[in-house]
Amino acid sequence: MPSYPRILITPGEPAGIGPDITIKMAQKAWDAKLVVVGDPDLLTSRAKLLNLPLTLKEWNDRTAAHQPGELSILPIALNQPVVPGILNTANAEYVINSLTLATDYCLQKKAEAWVTGPVNKSILNQAGYAFTGHTEFLAERCQTKSVIMLFVAPQMKVALITTHLPLSQVADAISQEKISTIITLLHRELIKRFNITNPRILVCGLNPHAGEQGHLGREEIEIIQPALQELRAQHIDVIGPLPADTLFTEKYLIQADAIVAMYHDQALPVVKYLGFGNAVNVTLGLPIIRTSVDHGTALDVAGTQQADPGSLEAALRLALQLSF
């Protein structure tokens, strides 16, 4: 690895706060080579709007560690000029191209890690791209069958069995095989990435009160419990299924290295309540390191100096940690 890790940054949706928080983050010194994959004119114009200094320079491996007010850049041109806060389907291609280039650079070992800013899924789909989220995009691009969406907050680490699905499809998407695969991968990645020797993993039930012994649903009895028994036989320390309404309390959190939730909004409201602005989304199971912010594009404050770079900075810190 180079003396300073090479960290790619994709600001995401150009009309959102991604460019703003990237520029704000760049005002600090970092022990890394920060490389933005994006449009130079977009960054320059947004920096002027924010009244912040920004010098862009061509990236090469001789570049020194990041200096405040500077950014190296891998240029990708917008299709049309951007108005902060106004989505434009014409620039969806730009977003997809930036994600594709960043993925390929990491796969080719031209960068040690990648930090992603927020994208707007609806505008990408309106433009004709079947885009569910970064996690699914990366799994396909990296040709990786099983990946995990893990949220890292100061108080907890939470992994999801299902990711971006309508609630009506969640129960059908949960299987004994899927739970076993995800938790086995999570156990391995907690050891490999986070240096946790013997991870203890707490698992949510799917139904209220974890099914009340079958009276409120049988998924716990027929799917989740058998999966956890299989994992225990492999000497993986799993506890559950536990009711989600009590699992996210201090009594349980202090004894857990990670929590596994069955679906997106079973866990994310708690994670964001406790750690919003400091939480980080990590995709585990990939051959590359990718971290991300815990928030959306915030179109209403783009270009207004109100965007908080806290989550992007937390994502960069974790990317640096995972790079070593």
C-alpha positions as CSV (number, residue, x, y, z in Angstrom):
1,M,0.0,0.0,0.0
2,P,1.2,3.6,-0.7
3,S,2.4,5.6,2.3
4,Y,-1.0,7.4,2.2
5,P,-4.0,5.4,1.2
6,R,-5.8,6.5,-1.9
7,I,-9.5,7.1,-1.1
8,L,-12.0,7.8,-3.9
9,I,-15.0,10.0,-3.2
10,T,-18.1,10.1,-5.4
11,P,-20.3,13.1,-4.3
12,G,-23.4,11.4,-5.8
13,E,-26.4,13.4,-6.9
14,P,-25.0,16.7,-8.3
15,A,-28.0,18.8,-7.4
16,G,-27.9,17.6,-3.8
17,I,-25.5,18.2,-0.9
18,G,-22.9,15.7,-2.0
19,P,-20.7,18.3,-3.6
20,D,-21.2,20.7,-0.6
21,I,-20.1,18.2,2.0
22,T,-17.2,17.0,-0.1
23,I,-15.9,20.5,-0.4
24,K,-16.4,21.1,3.4
25,M,-14.6,17.9,4.2
26,A,-11.7,19.0,2.0
27,Q,-11.1,22.0,4.2
28,K,-9.4,19.7,6.8
29,A,-6.1,17.9,6.6
30,W,-6.3,14.1,6.1
31,D,-3.7,11.4,6.2
32,A,-4.8,10.1,2.8
33,K,-4.9,11.0,-0.9
34,L,-8.4,12.1,-1.5
35,V,-9.6,11.8,-5.1
36,V,-13.0,13.0,-6.2
37,V,-14.7,11.3,-9.1
38,G,-16.8,14.1,-10.6
39,D,-17.2,17.2,-12.7
40,P,-14.6,19.9,-12.0
41,D,-16.9,22.7,-13.0
42,L,-19.5,21.5,-10.6
43,L,-17.1,21.5,-7.7
44,T,-15.6,24.8,-8.6
45,S,-19.0,26.5,-8.9
46,R,-20.3,25.0,-5.7
47,A,-17.2,26.0,-3.8
48,K,-17.8,29.6,-4.9
49,L,-21.4,29.4,-3.9
50,L,-20.3,28.2,-0.4
51,N,-17.5,30.8,-0.3
52,L,-14.9,28.1,0.4
53,P,-11.5,27.8,-1.1
54,L,-10.9,24.9,-3.4
55,T,-8.0,24.0,-5.7
56,L,-8.4,21.0,-8.0
57,K,-5.5,19.1,-9.3
58,E,-4.9,16.1,-11.5
59,W,-4.5,13.0,-9.6
60,N,-1.4,10.7,-9.9
61,D,0.3,8.3,-7.5
62,R,3.0,10.9,-6.8
63,T,0.4,13.2,-5.2
64,A,1.1,13.9,-1.5
65,A,-1.3,13.6,1.4
66,H,-4.4,15.8,1.3
67,Q,-4.0,19.4,2.1
68,P,-6.8,21.7,3.3
69,G,-8.6,23.4,0.4
70,E,-7.3,21.0,-2.2
71,L,-8.7,18.0,-4.0
72,S,-7.4,15.6,-6.6
73,I,-9.9,14.8,-9.3
74,L,-10.8,12.1,-11.8
75,P,-12.9,14.2,-14.1
76,I,-16.3,13.1,-15.4
77,A,-18.4,15.7,-17.3
78,L,-22.0,16.5,-16.4
79,N,-24.4,16.2,-19.3
80,Q,-26.1,19.5,-18.4
81,P,-25.3,22.3,-15.9
82,V,-26.6,21.8,-12.4
83,V,-28.9,24.1,-10.4
84,P,-28.6,23.2,-6.7
85,G,-31.8,21.6,-5.4
86,I,-33.2,20.8,-8.9
87,L,-33.0,17.2,-10.1
88,N,-32.4,16.6,-13.8
89,T,-32.7,13.2,-15.5
90,A,-30.1,14.3,-18.0
91,N,-27.4,14.0,-15.3
92,A,-28.4,10.5,-14.2
93,E,-25.8,9.1,-16.7
94,Y,-23.1,11.2,-15.0
95,V,-24.0,9.6,-11.6
96,I,-23.9,6.1,-12.9
97,N,-20.6,6.7,-14.8
98,S,-19.0,8.0,-11.6
99,L,-20.0,4.9,-9.6
100,T,-18.8,2.6,-12.4
101,L,-15.4,4.3,-12.7
102,A,-14.9,4.3,-8.9
103,T,-15.8,0.6,-8.6
104,D,-13.5,-0.3,-11.4
105,Y,-10.6,1.7,-10.0
106,C,-11.0,-0.1,-6.7
107,L,-11.2,-3.5,-8.4
108,Q,-8.0,-2.7,-10.3
109,K,-6.3,-1.8,-7.0
110,K,-5.8,1.8,-8.1
111,A,-7.4,2.9,-4.8
112,E,-7.6,1.4,-1.3
113,A,-11.1,2.5,-0.5
114,W,-14.1,4.4,-1.7
115,V,-16.5,6.8,0.1
116,T,-19.9,7.5,-1.5
117,G,-22.1,10.5,-1.2
118,P,-25.9,10.3,-1.4
119,V,-27.7,9.6,-4.7
120,N,-31.3,10.1,-5.6
121,K,-32.8,6.7,-6.6
122,S,-36.0,8.1,-8.0
123,I,-34.3,10.3,-10.6
124,L,-32.0,7.5,-11.7
125,N,-35.0,5.2,-12.2
126,Q,-36.9,7.9,-14.0
127,A,-33.9,8.2,-16.4
128,G,-34.2,4.5,-17.2
129,Y,-31.6,3.0,-14.8
130,A,-32.9,0.1,-12.7
131,F,-31.1,1.4,-9.6
132,T,-32.1,0.0,-6.1
133,G,-29.1,1.3,-4.2
134,H,-25.4,1.4,-4.0
135,T,-25.3,-2.0,-2.2
136,E,-27.1,-3.8,-5.0
137,F,-25.2,-1.9,-7.7
138,L,-21.9,-2.9,-6.2
139,A,-22.8,-6.5,-5.7
140,E,-23.6,-6.7,-9.4
141,R,-20.6,-4.7,-10.6
142,C,-18.2,-6.7,-8.4
143,Q,-20.0,-10.0,-9.3
144,T,-20.4,-10.8,-5.6
145,K,-23.4,-13.0,-4.7
146,S,-23.7,-12.2,-1.1
147,V,-23.1,-8.7,0.5
148,I,-24.2,-7.1,3.7
149,M,-25.5,-3.6,4.4
150,L,-23.9,-2.8,7.7
151,F,-24.5,0.5,9.6
152,V,-21.8,1.5,12.0
153,A,-22.8,4.0,14.7
154,P,-21.0,5.0,17.9
155,Q,-23.3,2.7,20.0
156,M,-23.9,-0.2,17.7
157,K,-23.3,-2.1,14.4
158,V,-26.4,-3.2,12.6
159,A,-26.6,-5.6,9.6
160,L,-29.7,-6.2,7.5
161,I,-31.0,-9.5,6.1
162,T,-33.1,-7.7,3.4
163,T,-32.2,-4.2,2.1
164,H,-34.3,-2.1,-0.2
165,L,-37.5,-4.0,-0.5
166,P,-41.2,-3.0,-0.1
167,L,-42.4,-4.2,3.2
168,S,-45.0,-6.5,1.5
169,Q,-42.1,-8.5,0.1
170,V,-39.9,-8.9,3.2
171,A,-41.4,-12.1,4.7
172,D,-41.1,-13.9,1.4
173,A,-37.5,-12.8,1.0
174,I,-36.4,-14.2,4.3
175,S,-35.1,-17.8,4.2
176,Q,-33.1,-20.1,6.5
177,E,-30.4,-20.1,3.8
178,K,-30.3,-16.3,3.5
179,I,-30.1,-15.8,7.2
180,S,-27.3,-18.4,7.6
181,T,-25.3,-16.9,4.7
182,I,-25.6,-13.3,5.9
183,I,-24.7,-14.1,9.5
184,T,-21.8,-16.3,8.5
185,L,-20.4,-13.6,6.3
186,L,-21.0,-10.9,9.0
187,H,-19.1,-13.1,11.5
188,R,-16.2,-13.4,9.2
189,E,-16.1,-9.7,8.3
190,L,-16.3,-8.6,11.9
191,I,-13.2,-10.7,12.6
192,K,-11.4,-9.6,9.4
193,R,-12.4,-5.9,9.2
194,F,-13.0,-4.9,12.8
195,N,-10.6,-7.2,14.6
196,I,-13.3,-8.7,16.9
197,T,-12.0,-12.0,18.0
198,N,-15.3,-13.8,18.8
199,P,-18.2,-11.7,17.7
200,R,-21.5,-11.9,19.6
201,I,-24.4,-11.3,17.3
202,L,-27.9,-10.6,18.4
203,V,-30.7,-11.3,15.9
204,C,-34.1,-9.7,15.7
205,G,-37.3,-11.6,15.1
206,L,-39.5,-10.6,12.1
207,N,-42.8,-10.3,13.8
208,P,-44.0,-8.2,16.8
209,H,-42.7,-9.7,20.1
210,A,-40.7,-12.2,17.9
211,G,-43.9,-13.9,17.0
212,E,-45.2,-14.7,20.5
213,Q,-44.4,-18.4,20.1
214,G,-46.2,-18.5,16.8
215,H,-49.3,-16.5,17.7
216,L,-48.1,-13.5,15.8
217,G,-46.4,-15.3,13.0
218,R,-44.4,-18.5,12.5
219,E,-41.3,-17.2,10.7
220,E,-39.3,-17.2,14.0
221,I,-40.2,-20.9,14.6
222,E,-39.9,-22.2,11.0
223,I,-37.1,-20.1,9.6
224,I,-35.1,-17.9,12.0
225,Q,-34.6,-20.4,14.9
226,P,-33.4,-23.3,12.6
227,A,-31.0,-20.9,10.9
228,L,-29.6,-19.8,14.3
229,Q,-29.3,-23.4,15.5
230,E,-27.3,-24.2,12.4
231,L,-25.0,-21.3,13.0
232,R,-24.4,-22.2,16.7
233,A,-23.4,-25.7,15.5
234,Q,-20.7,-23.9,13.5
235,H,-19.5,-22.1,16.8
236,I,-20.9,-18.7,15.8
237,D,-22.2,-16.9,18.8
238,V,-25.7,-15.8,17.9
239,I,-28.6,-15.0,20.3
240,G,-32.2,-14.7,19.2
241,P,-34.6,-14.3,17.7
242,L,-35.3,-11.4,20.0
243,P,-38.2,-8.9,19.9
244,A,-36.9,-5.8,18.0
245,D,-38.8,-3.4,20.3
246,T,-36.6,-4.4,23.3
247,L,-33.4,-5.5,21.5
248,F,-32.4,-1.9,20.8
249,T,-32.0,-1.0,24.5
250,E,-28.9,-0.6,26.5
251,K,-29.3,-3.9,28.3
252,Y,-28.8,-5.7,25.0
253,L,-26.6,-3.3,23.1
254,I,-23.8,-3.5,25.7
255,Q,-23.5,-7.2,25.1
256,A,-23.6,-7.2,21.3
257,D,-20.8,-6.8,18.8
258,A,-23.4,-6.6,16.1
259,I,-27.2,-6.8,15.7
260,V,-29.0,-8.4,12.7
261,A,-32.3,-6.9,11.7
262,M,-34.7,-8.6,9.2
263,Y,-35.5,-5.5,7.2
264,H,-34.5,-1.9,6.6
265,D,-36.9,0.1,8.7
266,Q,-36.8,-2.4,11.6
267,A,-33.3,-1.0,12.4
268,L,-32.6,2.2,10.6
269,P,-35.0,4.5,12.6
270,V,-33.1,3.5,15.8
271,V,-29.6,3.8,14.1
272,K,-30.4,7.2,12.7
273,Y,-32.0,8.5,15.9
274,L,-29.0,7.5,18.0
275,G,-26.3,8.2,15.5
276,F,-27.5,10.5,12.7
277,G,-24.6,12.5,11.3
278,N,-22.1,10.1,12.8
279,A,-23.3,6.8,11.4
280,V,-21.7,5.1,8.4
281,N,-23.1,2.6,5.9
282,V,-20.5,-0.1,5.0
283,T,-20.9,-2.8,2.3
284,L,-19.4,-6.0,3.6
285,G,-18.5,-9.0,1.5
286,L,-17.1,-7.1,-1.5
287,P,-13.6,-7.4,-2.8
288,I,-13.3,-3.6,-2.2
289,I,-13.8,-1.3,0.7
290,R,-16.9,1.0,0.4
291,T,-18.3,3.3,3.1
292,S,-21.1,5.8,2.8
293,V,-23.0,8.6,4.5
294,D,-26.1,7.8,6.5
295,H,-28.3,10.5,4.9
296,G,-29.9,11.5,1.6
297,T,-29.4,14.3,-0.9
298,A,-31.1,17.0,1.1
299,L,-32.0,19.0,-2.0
300,D,-33.6,21.7,0.1
301,V,-30.3,22.9,1.6
302,A,-28.0,22.2,-1.4
303,G,-25.8,25.2,-2.0
304,T,-26.9,27.1,1.1
305,Q,-24.0,26.4,3.5
306,Q,-26.3,24.5,5.8
307,A,-25.1,20.9,4.9
308,D,-23.3,19.1,7.7
309,P,-20.3,17.0,6.5
310,G,-20.2,15.0,9.8
311,S,-21.4,11.7,8.3
312,L,-19.1,12.0,5.3
313,E,-16.2,12.6,7.6
314,A,-17.1,9.6,9.7
315,A,-17.3,7.5,6.5
316,L,-13.9,8.7,5.5
317,R,-12.4,7.9,8.9
318,L,-13.9,4.4,8.8
319,A,-12.6,3.9,5.2
320,L,-9.1,4.9,6.4
321,Q,-9.4,2.4,9.4
322,L,-10.5,-0.4,7.1
323,S,-7.7,0.3,4.6
324,F,-5.0,-0.8,7.0
